[in-house]
Amino acid sequence: MICFNKKFNHVIIFTVMMIVLFSSVKAKTNAWSTIPQESYIEKLVTCQKIIKEQQWQYTIWPKQNKRPKPSYSKRLDRDKIYDQVIKTLKMESILYDKYNFQLSHEKLQSELDKAVRNSKLPRRLLQLFSRLDNDADSIVECVIRPVLIRNEFIKAFKGQNNELVDKPLKGLSLSINAESFSLPAMINKSNLNESNLFNMTNTWQDISTSSAPVARKNHTAVWTGSKMIIWGGLIGNNSGFQNTGGKYDPATDMWEATSLTMAPSARISHTAIWTGDVMVVWGGSDNIVAFNSGGRYDPDDNSWLPTNNTNSPIPRSLHSAVWTGTEMIIWGGFGGGHLNNGGIYDPLVNTWSSIVIPTSSAPAGRAEHTAVWTGSHMVVSGGYGLGSIDVNTGGIYDFANNSWTATSTTGFVPSPRDRHTAEWTGDAMIIWGGTNGGNTGGILDPINNNWVATAVLDAPTTRQWHSSIWTGNQMILWGGNGSSSTDTGARFDIANNTWQNTTITGAPSARDRHTAVWTNSAMIIWGGTGSLGNTNTGAMYFPDDVPRTISGNVTGLHANNPMLLQNNSNDFLLVTSDGFFEFDTALFDSQGYDVSILYAPVDPIQACEVINGFGVINNSNIDNVEINCTFGNDLIFKNGLEN
């Protein structure tokens, strides 16, 4: 054991214990174990900044958001990263002091091996490792160890630990493994297109259950762009309400528990939306009372803040929530009766709008309906109202003018139903299935307010409590319950009004009341309940028509000198530093791409050139777009087409 007793920032005294593993062959030394504690912490801060910057690049920033996506440096400064690092180190020290808990070299190496072996997004993992110089010791210290420590800490103290973490300590006991780690062999980037690992089509891949949230149903899930966040739900039939959750990273195939500090009270039948900054949870019930409370969860620093209750809608559950890009609109649900009112919440300033959503022209009160956001309107459909009678009515809410228009009730209107699903395609809303809905559905054009029936030929079997996602060109349905839980699903091609079954080979166990999110390349199914009860298992489904990403590299850009890129004049990306970039909107084979610079860097003025910025997608992602910037007095825009 090598002990250090030296004071530095925040007057914290660290006692660093070196775990030396002996073998007949002298092991290579972990460079992290030989540096002073100040340097150790500084290196952790630096690498955490690198990791968080990559996550922020992938973070979904809704296109309707009136605010441009800020640079990461403006969102989370170095001091906050430092505080997060210190907090994790305190957690490790407390675990050792109270339980003699240490992470062995074998455990850490095993977790690194699993991350490489089980990665569901290996390109992102390769990118992350590259940013850490493909150094196994740095990857373990910065990626693997912190997640394991935080999970163990939440497990040990069950969230009743905030005072303990915040107490000043005279010394920290930390275990830094003296033996170096080794990076498992990974597939070389030049071989990506030939590897089955990177081209999984119409296949399922199980996701890890290690440190996954406890088995549950009736929870919520959102996708941030890099992680799936699970929260809330029920672990029993009518008991065991949860305010726990987890973040799943498909790049590393690892779970991290969500904080319990200041988390909303346990509940089901709530809603959750992703804003680009935070997940907003609101409403719901514990089967005793309904709530008009909620929370804003920041996955970047694993923290909760409560939503303001002033002017909030009345308590309710089984309602709907949509995200406009700047506000969350709550509508309907059950709260002492079937409601047809709602509210508008701005999470940036944590206030509910004084605007009252009209009820006189709104659809009749209902619960377990669906709602989608079109970019300017909220479209509500189905549900059940007074007497628990299903309806096939709905409404189109004009957000700008605070007014309602009833959805059409003539033509091919879907039959009355609840517990169905709805997806917005960019042009139309698709609803399908549900209680009393059979295996039928409808496509609503909200501009012309007319319905078209979805095909019944080859459609999935009748079901409710299923999940659905929209990929960009097709809707994927999976799971649910007809007469029993099912493990089947199908893909709906809206252009041709046709269905194709998802493979059942490798599919998750049959279930309903689970969740599904779309990652831009795969659908993640998680949780729910089946014939054997609740589950905490899940899987990723990779469809045939794989979405393709447009990405590349920026060089020569002056630090904090923003540049706005665009692809095909409708996908915008703010770049603030050199390095990797990727557009949010995926494209598909045979589609064209055209990357250009909408606003060049001006402080200082730089000339930037786009190389390999246009073409047609053919069976692979586009990852060779280059943006080269130089200093000059004049702005020069090039797109790779020299005269």
N, C-alpha and C positions, 0 to 999 in steps of 0.2 A: 504494500500500500504506500502510495506517495501522497503526502498531504501538503496542501497549500493553505496558508492563512494570510490573506492579503486583502486589505480594504480597497474598494474602488467605487464606481458610480452607485448611488443610492445607499452607500455605506453597507453593502452586503458583503459578508465574509463567506467565501466558498472553501469548502474542504473537498477536494477532488480525489476520489479513490480510483486508482488504476487497477483494473482487473487484468492480471497477466496470465495468459493461458500458455502452459508449458507443453511441449511436444518433443519428440525425438529429433525433429527437424526444426531448426530455428525459423520462426514465422516472421514474415515481413511486418514491420511496425506500422501501426495506424498513425499517420502524421498528426491527426487531431489530438492524440494522447500526449504529445510531446511539447505542446505550446502552452504558454502562460494562460491563466484563466481569462484574463481580459481579451486576449487574442481569440480564445475559443468562443467567447460570446460574440465578439465582433464578426467572426466567420459565420456563426449561426445567423446573425442579423442579415449579413450579406446574402447568404444563400436563401433565406426565407423571402427576401425581397425578390430574388430571381424566380422562385417558385410562384409567388403571388402575382408577379407580373405576367407570367405565362397563363395562369388561371384567369386573370383579368382580360387578357387578349381573347380568350374563348368565351368569356361571359356574355350572355345574350343581352343585347341592348335593344329593347323594342323599337321598331321603326317609327311608331307613332309618337315616341317620346320627344317632346319639344326641346329638351335639353340635349346637347351633343354629349356623346359618351366621354366622360372626363378621362384624362390620363391617370394612370395608376398612382403616380406621385402626388396628385392632388387629392386622391381618395384616401390614401393611407400613408402617412408620413413615416419616416424612419423611427421617430420616437415611439410611435405606436407599435411598430414591429418589434422594437427593442423590448417594450413592456410585455408583449406576447411571449417573446423568447424567455424572459425572466420568469414569467408565470409558469411556463412549462418546466423550466429548471426547478422551480420551487416544488411543483407537483412531484417531480422525480425524487427530490430530496425527502419530502414528507413520506412518500411511499417507502423509501429505504428506512427512515427513522422509525416508522410505526410498524412496518411489516417486513423489514429486511428485504424488500423487493428490489431485484436487480435484473436487468436484461442481459442474458448471456450472449456470448459471441455466436453460439449455435442458433439461438432463437432469432437474432437479428439477421444472420446470414440466410436462415430458412425463409424469413419474411421477404428478403430481397429476391431470393430465388423464385418464390411464389409470384411476386409482383411481375417479374419478367415472364415467367412461364404462363401465367393466367391473364395477362393484360388483354382487355377487350378493345382497347384503342392503342395498339402498339406504336403507331406513328407519333402519337402524343408522348408516349413514354420515351421513345427514342429522342424526341425533341427536348424533353425535360432532362434526360441524362446528358445530352450534348451540352445543354446550358450549364450543367454542373461538371463539365469537362470529362464526362464519362469516368469520373473518379468514384469507385465503389465506397470508399470511406466517407466521402462527402454525401453521397446518396443515402447511406445508412443514417448518418447524423442529422441530415436535413429533411429527409422524406420519411424514412421508416420509423426511427426512434420516436420522434415527437408524437406521431399518431398513436403508437402503442402506449406511450406514457399517459397521454390524455384519456384514452379509453380505460386504462387500468385505474386511473384516479377517479373518474366518474363512477366506475363500477364499485370502487372501494368505499366511496363516501356518499354515494347516492344523491349527489347534488347538495347535501347539507354541509358544504365545505367552503363557502365563500369567505367566511371570517377567518378560517384556517389559512387559506391561500394568501389573504391580504395581510396577515400578521407579519410584522418585521421579524426576520430570523437572524440569529447570530452566526449561523453557518449553514451551508448547503452541502449535502452529501451526494455526490454525483458519481456515476459509474461510467467511465469511458474505457472501452475495450482497447487494450494495448495492441492486440493482434489485428492486422489489416484485414479488410474484407475483399472479396473477389466478385467481380461483375460477371454474371453468367453470360455465355455466348448469346448474342442476339442476331436476328436476321439482318443482314446488311441492307441498307436502304436501296441499293441498286437491284436487289432481288425482291423488292416488295411486290411487284406485279405478278411474280411467279409463285408467290407463297400463299398457301391456303390460309395461313394465319391472317393475311391482310385482304383476302378476297373470299369472305364467307357469304354465300348467297343462298337464300331460303334455308337457313340453318339456325339452330339454337345453340347458345353457349351458356352453361350455368354460371351464375355469379357467386362470389364467396358468401358463406354464412358466418365466417369468423368475425366476431365482434359486431355482427348485424343486430339491429334492434330486435327486441323480443317479438315472437310471432303475434300477429294481429290482423284485424280486418277493419274496414270503415275508417281507414286513415287517409291522409292526403299525400301527394307527391308533386314536386315541381322539378324542372330541369333548369340549371343555371347556365348551361353552356359547357360546364366541365364536371359538374357533380349533380347527382340526384339527391334531393332532400326529402326524407320520409318524416312525417310527424303525426302524433295523436293516434286515435283509434281505440280499439277494444280488444283485450286479450281473452275474455271469456264470452259467454253467451249474452249476459246482461250485467256484467261486472268487469272490473279490471280496466277502467278507463285510463288512458295514457296521456301524459304530457311529455313523453320521451320521444326520441327520434334518432335519426342517423343520416350522415352524409356518405354517399357511395361514390367513389372515384373509379370509373371503369378503366382508366389508364393504368392504375396500379392494382385494381381489383381489391381495394381495401375500404373498410368502413371506419368512420369516426363518429362517436356519439355526439349528438347535439347537447349543448349546455342545458342544465336544469335551472340555473340561476336566472330568475326573473321570467322564466318561461310561462306562457299562459296556463291556466288551470286545465286539468285533464278533460278530454271531450271527444265526441264523435259528431258526425253530420255537420262539420264546420267546412269552411272553404280556405284555400290557399292559392295565392298567385305569386308570380315572380315579377319584380319590377325592373330588374337590371342591377339593382343595388341590394335589395333585401327580399326575403319571403315574407308576405303578410298573411297571417292566419287570423281569421275572424269568425265570431259566432259559434254555433254548435250547441251541444247539449250533453249533459251527463245522465240523461233520462230522469232527472229530478227537476232541474231547472235549465232553461235556455239562457244563452249568454249574448250580451252585446259588447263583449270585450274581445281583445285579441292581442297579437304581438307582432313585432317586426324583428325577424331573425336575420342577422348578418353572418353568412357562412365564412366570411373572410377571417373574422376574429372570434367566431363561435359565441356570439352574444345576442341577447334579447333586449328589446325595449318595448314597453307596453304601447298599445294604440290608445289614443285619447278617446274618452267616452263622451265628451261634451258634444251635443248635437248628433250623437250617433243614432242609428236606427234602433227600434225597440228590439229586445232580445228575440232570437230566432235560431232555428236549425233547418236543415234540408232546403236551404236557400241557394241562390246562385251568386257568383262573383265573376266579373270580367275586368280586365286591365286595359285601359284606353291608351296607355303610353305615359300618362301622367297621373291618372286617378283610377281608383278601384270603385266600381259600381256594384253595390249590393242590392239584390231585389228578391222579393217573394219569400217563400219559406213558411214555416209553421212556428207560431209564437202566441199561444192562446187562441189561435184560429189561423185560417189560411190567409196569408198576407199578400197584398198587391202594392206594397210600398217599399221604399228602400232608402239608400243614401249614397253619397259620393264622398270618397275619402282620398285625401292627398297625403301619402306617406312621407313626402319630402319635408313638409312642415307639420305633419302629424295633426291634421285638423279635418273635421267633417264639414262639408260645404253647407252653407245656409240655403242653398237651392233645394227646394222641395220637389222631388219627382212626383208629377201629377198622378193621382189615382182615378180621377173621374173618367179618363180616356184610356187608362191602363188595362191590361188583361185582368180577368178575374183572379182573385187570390188563389194561390196554389203552392204546392211543395213538390220536391223531387222532379222538377222540370229541368230544362237545359237552357243555357244562354251562351251565345257567342258574340264576339266583338268583330265588326266588319272593317274597322278603321275609322268609322264615323258614327256607326249605329250599333246598339245592342239588340240582338234578336232573341226573343224568348219563345219557347215552344213546349207544349205538352205539360205533363204533371198531373196531379190530382188536387181537387178542391173540396168544396163542401160535400160532406157525406162520403169522402174518400172516393169520389167518382172521377175517373180519368177524363181528361179533356184533350181535344186536338186543336184548340185555339192557341193564339200567341199574339205577340206584339213586336213592333219595330220601334225602338226608342231612339229618337233623334237627340243626341247629346247636346249639340250646339243650340238647338231651339227648345230643348226641354219639353218635347211633345211625343205622343204615341200615335202609331198607325197600326191598326189590326192586321195580322197576317191573313192572307186569303183563306176562305173556308169553302171555296169552290174548286172544281177540277180534281186533280189527283192528290187531294189532301191526305196525309197519313192518318190512320185510325187513332182514336184516343189512346194514350199510353203514359206511363211514368217509368222511371228507372231505365230510361233509354240513354243513348249517347248522341252527342252532336259535335260536328267538326266544321270549321270554317276553311274553305279551300282557297280563298282569295277572291272568289267570284260568287260563291253560293254556300249555303248551309246544308249539310247532310245530317239527317237524323235517322236512327235505325234502332230496331228492336225494342226491348223494354217490356214491362208488364202489360199484357193485352195487345202488344204490338206485333206479335208473331215474328216471322222472319222478313218483315216488310220495312220499308222506310220511305223517305222522301227527300227531294232536293229542292230547296227554296231559293229562287232568285229574288233577293230583297228589293232590288231596284224596280223590277216589273211586278213584284209581288205575286209570283205564280209558282206552282209546285209541279214537279215531275217525279213520278214513282221510281224508286230503285228497283232494279231487276230482282225477280224471285228465283229465276233459273240459277242454280249453283250457289244460291245464297246460303249463309250459315244457318244452322238449325235455330229454332225459336229459343230466346234467352233474355234474361234480365241480369242486372248487376255485372255486366261485362265491361270491358274497357275498349277504348278506341283512341287512335292517334292519326294525325295527318302528316304524311311524309314530304309533301310538296307536289306530289302527283297522284297519290292514292291514299285511301283510308284503310287502316288495318284494324280489324276487330279481333278480340281474343277473349277466351274464357267466358265466365258467366254461368247462369243457372237456368235451365229449362225445367225439366223434371228432376235434374240433379246437376251437380257441378260438372263442367266440361273442360277439356284441355285442347279444344279445337278452335280454329279461327279462320279468317279469310281476308283477302285483300280486294278492295273495291276500286276498280278503275272507272273514275267518273267520266272520262272522255268517251269511253265505249259502253258505259253502264253494264259492266261485266264483273263477275266474281271469280277468284281463284283461291283455293284453299291454302292455308299455311301448312307447312309440314308438321306432322305430329312426332317425327323422329327427334328425340332429344328435347321435346317440349316440356315445360314445367308440369307438375302434377295438376290435375283438374282443380279449379278453384273459382270462386266468385268474390265480389267485394274487395278485390285487389286494386292495385294502381298500375298505370302505364305512363311512361314518358317517352318522348322521341329525342334522340341525341344528335340528330342530323345524319346519322348513318345506321342507327339501329333502334329498336323498341326495347325498353327495359320493363319487364313485368316483375312485380314484387308483392309479397304478402298475400293476404286474403284468407279464405276458409274453404275447406273441401270436406270430403268424407271422413278424413282423419282429424278434422279440427283445423285450427288456425295454423299458419305456416309463416316462417321467416325466410323462406327460400325465394329465389328469383332466377331469371334468365334474360339474356339479350337475344332478340330475334333480328337477323340480318336479311332483309327482303332481296328479291332478285334484282329489282331496279335500284341499284345502289346510288345514293346521292353522291355527287362529286364535289369536293371542296376546291376553292381557288385560293392559293396561298403563295407566299414567296418570302423574300428577304429585303430589308432596307439597309443600305450602307451610306455613310457619310452625313447622316442627318444630325444637325447640332442638337445637343441635349435640350429638352423641353421647348422645341421649336415645332409646333404642331403642323401636320400636313393631312389634308383630307383626300382620301382615295375614293374612287367609285368604280363599280363594275356594272356594265350594261345600263348605266344611268339610273339604276334604282336600288343599288346596294352600296351603302356608304360606310366608310371605316376611317376613324380618326387614328393616326399614327403619331406617336410622340417620341419615339426612340428607335435607334438601330435594332435590327434583329428580325425575328420571324413575325409575319402577319398572316391573318386568314379572314376572309370575308364571312359574314354570318350566314348568308343565303346559299344553300347548296343548289347545284345544277345537276342535270342528268345527261347521259350520253346523247350525242348528236346536237346538244344545245351549244350555242356560241358564248364566248366570254370576251369582254373588252375592258381591260383595266386602264384607267386614266387618272390623272391628278386633277381634282376639282379645285382645291385651294392649295397652293404651294407654300412652303415655309417662308415667312417674311421677317422674322425677328431672331437672327439676321436673315436677310434675303439669301435664298439658295436656289440654284438651278437644279432641277431633278429630271431624270430620264427614266422612262418605263421600258424595260426590255422583256421580251417574251410575254407581252401583255394581252395578246389577242389570239383567238383560234377557235377550234371546235373540239369539244370533249369527246374522247374516244377510249372508253374502257379503263380510265384511270383518273385519279385526282390530278389537278394541275398544281404543281408545287415549285415551279421554276421561274415564277415572275420575279424580276429584279427591279428594285427602285434605287437608282444611284444618284446621290445628291452631292453637289459641289457648291462652293461659295462663288458668288459673282454679283455684279451690279444689276444685271438684267435677269428676268425670269425666263427660262427656256423650258418649254414643254415638248416632250417627245413621247411617242408611243411605240417606238421600235420600227416605225416606217420612215426611214430616211429618204429624202428626195435625192 
